[in-house]
Amino acid sequence: MALYGTLADWRTYASDRGNSAPTDANDADAGGALQRASDYIRLRYVARHGLDATSEAVEEATYIAAEQELTTAGFWTSVFT
């Protein structure tokens, strides 16, 4: 599946903003959060709005979404009614 960004770039992005959570997490947890965030951004924004999946804005949105997923597991898979 499409992965927007890389684990290394996400860790750098977060560290530059004072967030060490992606760096502190093991690769499996951080990688899983990045994959789920990529899926969310791809299905909810890129596909629906015809965005350029290679844009820096899509990558940045994915890193922001991945932080939510990493700190609150299941954040992007929860069902709200």
C-alpha atoms as one frame of an Amber mdcrd trajectory, in Angstrom:
protein
   0.000   0.000   0.000   1.019   3.577  -0.534   3.072   5.043   2.259   3.371
   8.811   2.327   6.773   9.772   3.651   9.283   7.584   5.422   9.796   6.560
   9.002  13.118   8.397   9.109  11.616  11.583   7.672   8.664  11.412  10.060
  11.023  11.072  13.014  12.999  14.091  11.791   9.796  16.091  11.185   8.546
  15.316  14.694  11.921  15.920  16.366  12.198  19.317  14.695   8.925  20.179
  16.449   9.999  18.894  19.856   8.125  15.586  19.614  10.219  12.530  20.376
   7.350   9.996  20.310   8.142   8.579  16.839  11.828   8.285  17.744  11.067
   6.752  21.143   8.717   4.179  19.607  10.060   0.977  18.133  10.049   0.622
  14.349   7.033  -1.713  14.317   4.813   0.646  16.320   5.935   3.797  14.525
   5.796   2.123  11.119   2.309   0.794  11.792   1.101   4.244  12.836   2.618
   5.773   9.697   0.943   3.128   7.506  -2.489   3.629   9.113  -2.099   7.402
   8.797  -1.137   7.016   5.132  -4.222   4.871   4.560  -6.411   7.456   6.254
  -4.990  10.402   4.296  -5.131   8.431   1.027  -8.764   7.395   1.427 -10.154
  10.517   3.086  -8.278  13.265   1.265  -6.103  12.245  -1.673  -8.659   9.989
  -3.387 -11.724  12.086  -2.543 -10.276  15.426  -3.542  -7.923  14.388  -6.337
  -4.862  15.693  -4.529  -1.335  15.143  -5.769  -0.144  12.271  -3.595   3.476
  13.374  -4.038   2.959  16.865  -2.627   4.730  17.929   0.541   1.361  18.880
   2.049   0.134  15.275   1.794   3.319  14.026   3.436   3.042  16.587   6.231
  -0.627  15.746   6.809   0.360  12.088   7.068   3.003  12.846   9.698   0.458
  14.799  11.726  -2.068  11.969  11.415   0.601   9.407  12.332   1.324  11.285
  15.554  -2.349  11.009  16.507  -2.326   7.294  15.715   0.904   6.626  17.599
  -0.172   8.425  20.757  -3.764   7.105  20.647  -3.693   3.631  19.115  -6.686
   3.043  16.879  -7.379   6.775  16.498  -7.968   6.491  12.741  -9.791   3.166
  12.947 -12.280   4.023  15.682 -15.936   4.204  14.725 -17.938   7.087  16.114
 -21.725   7.223  16.024
